[in-house]
Amino acid sequence: ISVRTVAVRWPQAEAGPAQAKASERLSGVLARLEGGDSVEVLRVGPHGYLTEGTASNLFMVRAGRLQTPPAWLGVLEGVTRAEILRQARALRIPVLEAPFTRHELFNADEAFLTNALMGILPIREVDNRKIGARIPGPVTRRLIKALEKQEG
């Protein structure tokens, strides 16, 4: 898919627990509106780091290492996110839970979103900038297969 980043900032983690899924989360509604017809939009947290989509967790792969924003940025620690991290470790894919910027995502080898409904959804481009050479990339393909095997 193609995604966009939006200017609507995700509130600081102290503003309310990310684990409390609540429909009154105005920033999510505003981000969706700003994203127009994008399938999903990526939000930037108060410190300038990417956090997550409005309904998904964000991952990128650089130099064979899987990276996702850490919980302390206020991201929802979703069930699928946790399973992806578990599967990656089982496959001996190096995992890093650390902040990253939009610029770093632009230079990723691979990127994908996850949630319970869609599983893993590879990202083709962010803000009209192509991500990686193959969609899905090799690490993403390994994780898709592992997740399918787990569900099967």
ZALUMTOR-449838 format. One line per field, with one value per residue: residue number from 1; residue in three letters; chain; y, x, z of N, C-alpha, C in turn. Coordinates in steps of 0.1 Angstrom, whole numbers, plus 2048, in hexadecimal, padded with zeros to 3 digits. Last residue first. Example, Ala and Ser with C-alpha at 12.3 -4.5 7.8 and 13.67 -1.06 7.14 Angstrom:
n	(2 1)
res	(SER ALA)
chain	(A A)
nnorth	(7EA 7C7)
neast	(880 884)
nup	(847 84E)
canorth	(7F5 7D3)
caeast	(889 87B)
caup	(847 84E)
cnorth	(800 7DF)
ceast	(881 884)
cup	(84F 84E)
//
This chain:
n	(152 151 150 149 148 147 146 145 144 143 142 141 140 139 138 137 136 135 134 133 132 131 130 129 128 127 126 125 124 123 122 121 120 119 118 117 116 115 114 113 112 111 110 109 108 107 106 105 104 103 102 101 100 99 98 97 96 95 94 93 92 91 90 89 88 87 86 85 84 83 82 81 80 79 78 77 76 75 74 73 72 71 70 69 68 67 66 65 64 63 62 61 60 59 58 57 56 55 54 53 52 51 50 49 48 47 46 45 44 43 42 41 40 39 38 37 36 35 34 33 32 31 30 29 28 27 26 25 24 23 22 21 20 19 18 17 16 15 14 13 12 11 10 9 8 7 6 5 4 3 2 1)
res	(GLY GLU GLN LYS GLU LEU ALA LYS ILE LEU ARG ARG THR VAL PRO GLY PRO ILE ARG ALA GLY ILE LYS ARG ASN ASP VAL GLU ARG ILE PRO LEU ILE GLY MET LEU ALA ASN THR LEU PHE ALA GLU ASP ALA ASN PHE LEU GLU HIS ARG THR PHE PRO ALA GLU LEU VAL PRO ILE ARG LEU ALA ARG ALA GLN ARG LEU ILE GLU ALA ARG THR VAL GLY GLU LEU VAL GLY LEU TRP ALA PRO PRO THR GLN LEU ARG GLY ALA ARG VAL MET PHE LEU ASN SER ALA THR GLY GLU THR LEU TYR GLY HIS PRO GLY VAL ARG LEU VAL GLU VAL SER ASP GLY GLY GLU LEU ARG ALA LEU VAL GLY SER LEU ARG GLU SER ALA LYS ALA GLN ALA PRO GLY ALA GLU ALA GLN PRO TRP ARG VAL ALA VAL THR ARG VAL SER ILE)
chain	(A A A A A A A A A A A A A A A A A A A A A A A A A A A A A A A A A A A A A A A A A A A A A A A A A A A A A A A A A A A A A A A A A A A A A A A A A A A A A A A A A A A A A A A A A A A A A A A A A A A A A A A A A A A A A A A A A A A A A A A A A A A A A A A A A A A A A A A A A A A A A A A A A A A A A A A A)
nnorth	(72E 741 73A 73D 758 760 756 765 77F 77D 779 791 7A3 79C 7A1 7B7 7B3 7C7 7D2 7E9 804 81B 83A 854 85E 859 83A 81B 801 7EC 7CF 7C5 7AA 7AB 7B8 7B6 7BD 7CC 7DD 7E7 7EA 7ED 7EB 7FB 81F 83A 842 83E 853 868 864 853 83D 82D 809 7EA 7D4 7B3 79D 77E 764 75B 763 77F 77F 776 78C 7A1 797 797 7B2 7BA 7AD 7BA 7DA 7F2 811 829 83B 838 821 80C 815 80D 7F4 7E1 7C7 7C6 7C6 7E2 7E8 7E9 7F4 7F6 801 7F7 808 81D 833 827 835 848 859 875 88E 88D 887 873 870 856 84C 83F 82A 82E 850 864 878 87E 88F 87B 86D 881 885 86C 86C 881 879 85E 852 836 827 810 813 813 82C 841 864 875 868 866 882 87E 881 89D 8A1 89E 87D 868 84F 831 817 7F4)
neast	(7E8 7F5 80F 811 80D 825 838 832 838 853 85D 855 865 87E 87B 85E 841 855 877 884 879 861 85D 849 830 82E 83B 833 82D 82B 819 808 7FF 7E0 7C7 7BD 7D1 7EC 809 81D 83F 85C 87F 895 891 890 878 87E 88F 87D 86C 87F 87B 881 881 886 894 89F 8AC 89E 899 880 87A 878 862 84E 84D 846 82D 81F 81E 80E 7F6 7EF 7FF 805 803 81B 82A 844 848 848 85B 856 86B 87F 894 8B0 8BB 8BE 89F 87D 862 840 824 802 7E2 7D1 7E0 802 81C 834 852 85C 858 84E 832 831 81F 80E 803 7E5 7D7 7CE 7C4 7B3 7BC 7CA 7B9 7A8 7BA 7C0 7A8 7A6 7BC 7B6 7A0 794 77D 77F 79C 7AF 7C8 7E2 7EB 7DE 7E4 7F9 812 819 80D 7F9 804 7FC 7F6 804 80B 817 806 80B 803 808)
nup	(86E 87C 877 85B 859 866 855 83D 846 84C 832 827 835 82C 80F 808 7F4 7E1 7DD 7E4 7FA 7F5 7E4 7EE 7F3 80F 80A 7F9 800 81C 823 83E 851 85E 85D 878 88A 877 86B 84E 844 82F 825 827 82C 827 832 84D 852 84E 864 87D 89A 8B9 8BD 8C0 8AA 8A3 88A 887 88F 890 8AA 8A5 894 8A5 8B8 8A7 89F 8B7 8BD 8A8 8AE 8C5 8CB 8DD 8CF 8D9 8E9 8EA 8F9 8E6 8C8 8A6 898 882 878 863 849 844 851 851 866 870 883 889 883 880 87A 880 895 897 88F 8A2 8AE 8C7 8C4 8A6 888 877 858 84B 831 818 80F 809 825 83C 84B 855 865 878 885 891 8A2 8B3 8C2 8CE 8D4 8D4 8E1 8F0 904 8FF 902 91B 918 919 91A 8FF 8ED 8CF 8AE 899 877 860 854 83A 827 812 7FD 800)
canorth	(721 742 73B 72F 74F 764 752 756 77B 77F 76F 784 7A4 79A 794 7B4 7B5 7C8 7C8 7E4 7F7 814 82B 84F 85D 867 843 828 803 7FA 7D5 7CC 7B2 7A4 7B6 7B4 7B0 7CD 7D1 7EA 7E4 7F2 7E6 7F1 811 832 844 835 846 867 862 85F 841 838 816 7F3 7E0 7BC 7A7 78B 76A 75A 755 77A 784 76E 77E 7A1 79A 78A 7A9 7C0 7A9 7AC 7D1 7E6 806 821 83B 843 82E 80F 80F 817 7F9 7EC 7CC 7C8 7B9 7D9 7EE 7E0 7F5 7EF 803 7F9 7FE 810 835 82C 82A 83F 852 867 88D 88F 894 876 874 862 84B 84A 82C 823 846 857 877 874 895 886 866 87B 890 870 862 882 883 863 860 83D 82F 813 816 806 827 834 859 87A 86C 85A 87C 884 878 896 89F 8A8 888 86D 85D 839 824 800)
caeast	(7E3 7E6 80A 813 804 818 838 831 82A 84A 860 850 856 87B 87E 86D 848 84A 86C 885 87F 868 85D 857 834 82E 837 838 834 82A 825 805 80A 7EC 7CF 7B4 7CB 7E2 802 814 832 854 871 895 890 89C 87A 875 895 888 867 879 880 87B 888 87B 897 894 8AF 89E 8A7 887 87A 883 86F 852 850 852 837 822 825 81B 7FE 7F1 7F5 80C 7FB 815 81B 840 848 83B 859 856 85E 87E 887 8AB 8B6 8CA 8AB 888 86B 84D 82D 80F 7EC 7CB 7D4 7F7 814 82E 846 85E 85C 85C 836 82F 82B 80E 80D 7EE 7DB 7C9 7CF 7AF 7B4 7CF 7C4 7A3 7B3 7CB 7AE 79B 7BA 7C2 79E 7A2 77D 77A 790 7A9 7B9 7DB 7E9 7E5 7DB 7EC 80C 814 817 7FC 7FF 805 7EF 809 802 818 80B 807 809 800)
caup	(867 87B 885 861 853 86C 863 83E 842 857 83D 822 836 83A 815 809 800 7EA 7DB 7D6 7F7 7FF 7E3 7ED 7E5 80A 814 7FA 7F4 818 81F 832 84D 860 851 86C 88B 881 870 859 843 839 825 81D 830 823 824 846 853 845 856 877 88D 8B1 8BF 8C4 8B2 8A6 895 880 891 883 8A7 8AE 88F 89A 8BC 8AF 895 8B0 8C6 8AA 8A2 8C6 8C6 8DC 8D4 8CF 8E9 8E2 900 8ED 8D6 8B0 89B 88B 87A 871 84F 845 84C 850 85B 871 878 88E 880 884 883 877 88F 8A1 88A 89D 8A0 8C6 8C9 8B4 88E 880 862 84D 83F 81F 813 805 819 833 843 84C 85A 86F 87D 887 897 8AA 8B7 8CB 8D5 8C8 8E4 8E3 905 8FF 8F4 917 919 917 926 906 8F5 8DC 8B8 8A2 884 869 856 847 829 81E 7FE 800)
cnorth	(716 735 73A 72F 741 75B 755 751 76C 77C 770 779 797 79A 792 7A6 7B1 7BB 7C9 7DA 7F4 807 826 840 85A 867 851 830 811 7FC 7E4 7D4 7B8 7AD 7AE 7B1 7AD 7BF 7D5 7DD 7E9 7EB 7ED 7EB 807 824 83C 836 83C 859 861 85B 84C 839 820 800 7E8 7C8 7B1 795 777 75F 752 76B 77F 772 775 793 79A 78C 79C 7B6 7AE 7A7 7C3 7DB 7F9 816 833 844 83A 81D 814 811 803 7F1 7D6 7CD 7BA 7CC 7E5 7E8 7EC 7F3 7FC 7FA 801 805 828 82E 830 833 849 862 880 88E 897 883 878 864 858 847 838 824 83A 84C 869 872 88B 88C 870 874 88B 87B 866 878 883 86C 866 84C 836 81A 81A 807 81A 82F 84C 870 871 85D 870 87C 87D 88D 897 8A7 892 87A 85F 847 82B 80C)
ceast	(7E2 7E0 7FB 80D 805 80D 82B 830 828 83B 856 852 850 86C 87B 86F 857 842 862 87A 87E 86C 865 857 843 834 838 833 83A 833 822 811 807 7F8 7DB 7BC 7C2 7DA 7F6 80E 82A 846 869 887 890 89C 886 876 88B 88E 872 873 878 882 881 881 88A 899 8A3 8A1 8A9 895 882 885 87A 85F 855 856 845 82D 828 823 80C 7F9 7F9 802 803 80D 814 830 845 83C 84C 854 85F 870 886 89D 8B1 8C6 8B7 894 876 855 83A 819 7FA 7D5 7CE 7EB 80A 827 841 851 85F 861 845 834 828 81C 80D 7F7 7E4 7CC 7C9 7BA 7B0 7C8 7CA 7AE 7AE 7C5 7B9 7A1 7B0 7C1 7AA 7A2 78B 77B 78C 79C 7B4 7CC 7E1 7E1 7E1 7E1 7FE 80D 811 806 802 7FE 7F8 802 808 810 80D 80C 803 809)
cup	(870 876 885 870 859 866 869 84C 842 853 848 82C 832 83C 823 80F 7FF 7E9 7E5 7D3 7E8 7FA 7EF 7EE 7E4 7FC 80F 805 7F4 80B 819 82E 83F 85C 852 85F 87E 881 878 85E 850 838 830 81B 824 828 81F 837 84C 846 84C 869 886 8A4 8B5 8C7 8B4 8AE 896 88B 889 884 89A 8AC 898 894 8B1 8B3 89C 8A6 8BF 8B2 8A3 8BA 8C6 8D8 8D2 8D6 8DF 8E2 8F8 8F4 8DC 8BE 8A6 88C 885 871 85D 84D 84F 84A 85C 865 87B 882 887 882 887 880 886 89C 895 898 89A 8B8 8C8 8B8 89D 886 86A 858 83F 82E 81A 808 816 826 839 844 850 863 873 87E 88D 89F 8AE 8BF 8D3 8C8 8D7 8E6 8F7 901 8F4 909 915 919 925 913 8FC 8E3 8C5 8AB 88D 877 860 848 837 81E 80A 800)
//
